[in-house]
Amino acid sequence: MALLPTLEPPTIMYGVAFALLSYAISLAVYRRFFHPLARIPGPLLPAVTTLYQSYYNGRYYMKIAELHEKYGPVVRITPNEIHLSDPDNYDKIYYVGTRFWKSPVFYGALCVPHSTFGTPTNEVHKHKRAMINPMFSRKMVLQLENVVQDKAQKLIKRMEAGIAEMKPVDLHHAFRSVSVDVITDYAFDKCYNLLDTPDLGAHFFALVRGVGPAMWVFQQFPSLQRLALKTPAWLAPYISEPLGHVTKMQTVRPKMNIHFPHNHLFIALTFLNQKCMEQVEDVKARMASGKLNNARPTIFSELLDPKNNDGWPIPTSWQLKDECYSFLAAAADTTGNAMSTACYHTLANRDIYARLKSELVNAFPDASQKLDFVALEKLPYLTGVIKEGLRLSFGVPGRLPRVTPKGGTAFNDYYIPEGTIVGMSSWLMHRNADAFPDPMKFDPSRWLNPEDARRLDRYMVSFGKGSRQCVGMPYALLLRFLLH
């Protein structure tokens, strides 16, 4: 005889459903009324569920801007995350020696955990950054000027050919191609030569961006990432093409010798990731055989040199593959975006175009004279054009989330407990009317007064700030001055 009555399947299902519903309601009530962030202003839904940000996906930064207009400078945007809009708070989070560290969930979703950019903890990042910093110092970057000049001349010839043949030239892809060609030359001593391709690297840029959809999902549903990365590589693309991208990105090995068609993103991203690994292996092989060009060090030859590791183990090829992908992704997007923005606004505004042309002609009256970077960066109006291009292309427009350190902190009279995710964005900083009057106007003249320029620089965060500021900033500025 059974000691307990037998429950019918429908009864069990009802019981499970009731338990789950009760849990969900209890969790929502806790998050809204009893959570440490319950006092932070914001709408109901993001306080109780992350599905609110999932709905807006990659455009959530725009919705966050709307929330700040309604709720003020401190807004709760997920159950355990706040966003700040007061420009004066930026230096309280993103500073040299910061105690705030990167959110491992947000940056872990980028699937480059071994890169300097993707490292969450400050201690490990400090070591990795110390190895890379010398390669992007002003002294080293100036050695790339001739390389950039050569690429610029190649671009001019492409444009002249387009004019002669009455064919348009996609400058957005062209600017990005210059950036990738220079960084691959510098990183591996092997240029990708995207400027020589008929489509100016359009297929390559599709590869870099192809993994994006999966990243957004993983940032919002971290458990899916852990599950996805355990999915067999052969099965992943049948479940989801973006999932296939990421799985291949994590599992591809350097010994593969397969030629992939570039018109299929699932296969093509595998190809890109494989190439990152092969580039690192190639540098190692040329170092071992003494065939590496010693006239100018490369980024990866320096990273693989034991004397530069300060007692830390030499990074493995697998770890450097992540670094490689990070460099390529950065070179392929933000630099080209800023140059395209500045180019468009300059050509669309006759006054800006005329004033910039006049400054350049006065500085370089001989049309055959080489445009020297050191001389160019001293031109005030050109500098204003470049800074406005940086400001209105925003770099990374979304938030840069950080974890509040031990002991907590306070912003605008709100106490924020340790472990809370906090963030700010260039989208709000660069569109702040108090910092930049008439913020959406492309106005190089706002930078002409040295005192005004120093004040405005405080609110320019295209490259971030502090210890985690973009290491490639000197390189990016070299490109911008020589190509504008």
N, C-alpha and C positions, 0 to 999 in steps of 0.2 A: 504494500500500500504506500502510495506517495505521501511523504510528509508535508509537502507543499502543494497547493493547487496548481494545476497546469495552466499556464497563461497562453491564450491564443495569440498568434502573430499580430493581428491588428491591435490588440491590447498593448503588446510590447512596443509596437511602432508609435502608438499614441503616447506611451510613457516616455519614450526617448525624445519624441518631439516636444513634449511638455517640459522635460528637463532642459533641453537645449534652449527653448524659448525663455524659460525662467532664468537660465544663465545669461542669455543675451540681454534681457531686461535689467537684471541685476548689475551687469557690467556697464551698461549704458548709464544707469542711475549713479553708479559709483564714479564713473568718469566725469559725468556732468556736475555732480554736487559735492563729491568727497575727495576727488583726485587733487593732488598738490597744485595742479594748474587750473582748478575750478574757478579761481578768481580772474583768470586772464580773459579779456574780452574776446568775443568771436561768436559766430553762429553756432547753433546746436549741433548740427551734423558732424562737422570736423572734430568736435570735442568728444564724440562718442564712437566714431568709426573712421578708418582710413579710406573707406570706399568713396568718401567725398572727394579726396584728391585723385582717386582712381578715375572718377568720372571726367575730370578735367584733363587728366593725363599730362602730356608735355606742355600744355598751355596753362598749367596751374599757376605759374608765376604771374600771369595776367589777372587771374581771378584773385590772387593774393593782393595785388595792387588795389583792386576794387574793395576788398575787405578792409584794407587800411584806411581807405577814404571814409568808410562807415564806422569803423570801430577804434581808430586811432593808431598810435605808433607801435603798439604791442598787440599782436593778434595770435590766437591759438589756431593753428592750421591742421593739426592732427592731434590725437589724444595725448601724445607725449612730445609735441613739437610746437615751438612758437616762432613767429617771424617778426622782424623789427624793420621799421622804416625810417627812424630818426637817424640821419647821417652821422650824428655825433657818437652813435653807438658802435660804428664800424671798427674804430680803433680799439674798442674795448674787447673785441673778439679776435680780430685778425691783426696780430702784432708780432713783432720779433720776440721769440721766447714765449709765445702764448702757451697757456695751460689748457686751452681748449684743443681737443683733438678731433680728427675727422670722424664723422659718423660711419662706422664699419658697414652698416646695412646699406646706406646710400652709395658709398664708394665701392663697396664690395660687389655691387651689382654690375659694375663696369668690367668685371672679369679680368682685371689686370692687377691682381693683389700684390705682385712682386715689384711693380713699378714704383718709382719715387712718388709719382702723383697719387697712386692708389694706396699708399701705406697709411694706415689710420694713426698709429702711435707716433708721438713726437720724437721719442728716442731713436727709433729705427729710421725715421725720416731724416733726422739730423745727420746720421751717418751717411745715408744714401745721397743726400743733398750735398754734403761736403765733397763727395767724390765727383759730382757733376758740375758744381759751381765753377771750378776753374775753366771748364770747357766752354762756358758761356760768359766769361768775363769780357770786359770791353776789349782788352788786349787781344784775346783769342778771336773774338767776333770780327775785329777789324782786319784780321788776316783773311777773312772770307770775302772782303770787299771785291776783290778781283773776280771771284767766282760769281757773285751776284751781278757784277757788271757784265760778265759774259752772258749770263742768262737774260739780262735785260736787253742786250743787243739781239739775242735770239728772238725774244718776244717782239721787238721792234720789226724785225724782218718778217715775222709771221703776220703782223698787222699790215705792213707794206704790201705783202703778197695778197692779203685779203682785200685791200683797197684796189689793187691792180686788177683783181679778178672779180670785183664787185660782190664779194662774199663777206658776210658778217664774221667777226671774231668774238667769241665768248670771253670777255675779259675776266669774268668771275672765275672761270676755269683756268684761264691763263695765269692770273695772279696766284692761284692755288698751286698750279703746276710749278711756277718758279720757286715757291716756298718748299715744295716737296723735293724738287730737284736739288736745291741747295742743301737741305738737311740730310738727304741720303748721301750726297757727296761727302758731307762733313762727318756723318755718323759712321759710314762704312768704306769711304773712298771708292764708292760705286754709285754713280748717279742713276736714278730711274729714268731720266730723259723723257719726262712726260710732255715737255714742250715740243718734242719731236713727233708725238703721236697725232694722228689726224683729228681726234676729238679733244685734244688738249687735256688728256687724262680723265675724261668724263667717266669712263668705266672704273678707273681706280677709285674715284671719289664715291662712286656707288658702292664699292666694296666696303669702304671705311664706314659709310653710313648704314650699311645693310644690317648691322647688328643692333641698331638703335631701338626698334620696337621691343625686343626682348629685354633690353636694359630697363626700360620704363616699367615693364611688368615686374621684374625682379626687385626694383627699388620699392615697389608698393606691396609686393607679396614675397618676402624673403624666403619663406618656406618652399615656394615653387622653384627658387633657384637651386636650393639643395637637392630637391627631387630631380630637377632638370639635368643637373650635372652628373647624376647617377644613371641617366637614361643612355642606353647604348647609342653610339654615334650613328649606326645604320638605321635605327628606329626613329631618331629625333625628327628628321625632316618630314616624316609621314604624319607626325603628330602636329607639328607647327614649323613653318619655314624659319621664323626667327629663332625658335628653339634649336633648330638644326644649325643655324649660324653659331650660336653660343657653344653648343656641345662640340662642334668641330673645332671651334676656337680653343677650347680647353684640352682637347684630346689629340690634336694633330701632332705628329712626331717628325723630326727632321729628316729621317731616312726615306720618307716617301718620295717617289720619283714619278709623279703623274702629272700630265698636262691637262689643265682644266679649261673648259670653255668659259669665257668671261661674261656670257649673257645669262648665266644662271647664278643668282646671288648665293644660294646655299653652297654650291660648289666653289664659287669664286672667292667667298670669304675664307674658305678653307685654304685656297690657294694663297691668299694674302697672308694668312697666319703662318702658313708653311714658309713663305718667303721671309718673314721676319726671323724665323728660326734659322733658315738657311743663311741669311745675311750674317747672323752672329757666328754660326759655325765657320763661315768663310773667313771672317776676320781672324778667328782663332787659328785656322789653318795657315793663313798667310803670315801671322805672327810667328808661328812655329817654324815656318820655312824661311823666314827672313825676307819675304816678298812684299811685305807691307810698305807702302810709301812713307818713308821717314821724314820727308820734307815738311809735312804738316801732320800732327797727331790727329787721330779720329776719336770720336766720342767713345766708341766701344773698345778700341785698343787701349785707351786710358782706363776704362772700367775693368778691363781684364788684366791690367798690369798690377802685380802683387804689391809694388811699392806705394800704390795709391790707396790701399785698402785699410791702412792703419790697424793692422792686426785682425780685421774681420776676414772671414772666408771670402775667396774670390767668388763673385756671383756665378751661378750655373747658367748654361745656355737657356735652360727653361725659364729662369728668372729674368735674364736679359731679353728674352723674347717679349715679355710684358713691357719692358722699357722701350723696346723698339716700336711696338704697336702704339704706345702712348705718344712717342715723338711723331709718328706718321699721322696719327689722328689729329694732333694739335696743329701740325703744319698744314694739314689738308683743309682745315675749316676756318679758324678764327682770323688768321692772317689775311686770307683771301677775302673774308667778309669785310674786314675793316678797310682794305684797299678799294674794294668795289663800292662801298658806301661813300668814301671820300671822292672817288672818281665820278660817281653819278652826280653827286651834289655840285661838284666843281663844274661839270659840263652843263648841268641844268641851270646854273646861275651865271649869267654873263658877267656880272660885276666881280664875282669871286674868281672866275676864270681869268678875266683881264688883269686883276690885281696880282694873282699868283704868277701869271705869265710875265708881267712887268718886273716882279721881284727876281724871278729866275734869269731873265734877260740881263738885268742890271748886274747880277752876281756873276753871270757867265756870258759875257757879250760875244765871245767867240763860239759859234754854233758847234764847232768841232772839238771844243774843250771838254775834257772829261769831267763829269759831275762828281766831285769829291764829297764823300760822306761827311767828313769833318766840317767842310764849308757849308754843306746843305743844312746840317742840324743847327747852324747859327742863324738861318733865315727865319725871322719871326712869323711871317705870314704862312710860309710853308709848314712851319711847326704847328700853327693854328689849324690849318687844313687837316693835318695828320691827326691831331688830338681830337678834332671834331669827328673824324672818321672812326677813331677808336671809341669815342663816347657814344655815338649813335649806332654803332654795330654791337656794343654792349659786351663783347667778349663772350662769356657764358652768361646768358640773361637770367637763368634760374638761380635759386638760392644755393648757397654753399654751406650745408649743414655741419655744425660742430656740436660736440658733446660737452655740456657744462661740467667743469672740473669739481673736485671734492670741495665741499664747503658751500657750494652754490654761489650765486651772484645776484645782482639786481639791475634791472633796466627800467628807466622811467618810473621809478617807485614801485615796481612789481618785483617781488622776490622770486627767483628762479632756482629751484632745487637742483642739486647735483644729479647728473644723468639725463637731464632734460636736453633735447635737441633744440638748438637755436640756429638761426641763419639770417642772412641778409642777401640782397641781390643787386647786381649792377642795373637791372631793369628799373628799380626804384631809385637807386642812388643817382643815376645819370639823368633821370627825368624829374628830379626834385627841383621845383621852381625856386626855392630859397637858395639853393646852391648854384643852379644854372637858370637864370631868368630866361623866360621863353624857351624852355628846355628842348622842345622838338625842332627848333630852328637850327639849321646848320650855319653856324656863325663863327668863322675863324677869328674874327676881330675881337671876340671876348677874351682871347688869350694874349693879346698884344701888350697890354700893360703888365710889366713884371710882377707888380704887387698883386694884381688880380689873378695872374697865372699861378702864383704860389698858393693863393687861397683855393682856386679851382682844383689844383692838383691834389688837394687833400681829399676831394670827393671823387676823383677819378680812380675807378677800381677795375678797369678792363683786364688787368693782369692779376687782380687780387692784391693783397697786402700782407706784410709780415713774413713770417718764416715760410709760409706756403705760397708766397708770391710766385708767379710763373717764372721758372728758371730761364726760359727762352726769351725774356723781354728784350735784352740787348740785341739778340738776333732778329727779333720781330721788328724792332725799330730800324735796324739797318736796312731791312727789306723795304720798309715803308718809305724811308727817305730816298732811297735810290730808285724806286719804281714809280713814285708819284710824278 
